[in-house]
Amino acid sequence: MKGMRLSLPLLFLALVGLGNAESDVSQFARDYAPYLRFDSKEGEGNLCFPHNAQEFFEARKSGDWSRKCNRDYDSVAGGSIPTYWHAMTCGYHLHIAYWNFYGYNEDCDCCSGERDAWWEFIVVKIRDWTLSPHMHEVMFGQKNGWYTRIPGHYETFNTTHPVAYIGKSNHGTYHDDGGTGTCCYYEDFRNPGSPNKHMVTWDNLIELKQEDGEGWMADSNIDWWHGLKSPIFRDDWDLCGLVGCTGSSLQVCGTCGCHKSDIGDDPF
Ligand SMILES: *[C@@H]1O[C@H](CO)[C@@H](O)[C@H](O)[C@H]1NC(C)=O
């Protein structure tokens, strides 16, 4: 009986939490959505801003296989390009993944790295999200790998929004600016400079849903994305199973996300 009495208030709190949860999740997605910062050269030549995935999908389905590069900064600054998200409750915590789509990646050096269609992600962990929510780890994805930073080791915009710097050619997300302009893991240029081109992703968020979502979300055909799986069909769709990094913990040219991960490859 003693154990019973202790657990009832907890059960009550849990039920209240569940009741509010559904409506809260979209609000959390807005509150913690990333603030993207682009290289000063983004939008020039073949250096592309994020792209509307549904538009790209429809073009490919109708037989248009031409290169699609969004050079229009106004579309990004004006909120007409979506960022796609989904969230999962993992224990006491809420994990929210944000995805951006790019129509084309330019070569990251003189002559390699280019491809059509590319997806990049950021994952935010909100600890104790029903009782005392606070943003903690943020995962930055880039070049088929990723790493995780803890508070104080990434920048924020207006307190709750993690800042991500976007590699100008291959569009990886990084916690810092810089780069030396090669194809090595951390070296894609990302220097916003005075143009200060940025994207307020919470101005246009679309939830990833296999049912009742946009047409492209339900289609598992990788041909539309030039051989890539779209977010819903990837292994990392289960946000509760993520690990903190991939690749070497030494800074090498190839995948070495663990070099800048604050939690190594521990569970995210
Ligand atoms: C950032 O915060 C300021 C002050 O609250 C607010 O006026 C501004 O609209 C916010 N910026 C964005 C992009 O939400």
PDBQT file of the ligand as one rigid body, heavy atoms in Angstrom, charges set to zero:
ROOT
HETATM    1  C1  LIG A 301      14.150  37.261 -31.654  1.00  0.00    +0.000 C 
HETATM    2  O1  LIG A 301      13.737  37.873 -30.439  1.00  0.00    +0.000 OA
HETATM    3  C2  LIG A 301      13.349  39.214 -30.570  1.00  0.00    +0.000 C 
HETATM    4  C3  LIG A 301      13.101  39.770 -29.184  1.00  0.00    +0.000 C 
HETATM    5  O2  LIG A 301      12.161  38.976 -28.510  1.00  0.00    +0.000 OA
HETATM    6  C4  LIG A 301      12.113  39.304 -31.461  1.00  0.00    +0.000 C 
HETATM    7  O3  LIG A 301      11.711  40.649 -31.627  1.00  0.00    +0.000 OA
HETATM    8  C5  LIG A 301      12.458  38.713 -32.817  1.00  0.00    +0.000 C 
HETATM    9  O4  LIG A 301      11.301  38.673 -33.624  1.00  0.00    +0.000 OA
HETATM   10  C6  LIG A 301      13.021  37.297 -32.656  1.00  0.00    +0.000 C 
HETATM   11  N1  LIG A 301      13.488  36.861 -33.971  1.00  0.00    +0.000 N 
HETATM   12  C7  LIG A 301      12.941  35.868 -34.650  1.00  0.00    +0.000 C 
HETATM   13  C8  LIG A 301      13.462  35.624 -35.993  1.00  0.00    +0.000 C 
HETATM   14  O5  LIG A 301      12.060  35.178 -34.182  1.00  0.00    +0.000 OA
ENDROOT
TORSDOF 0
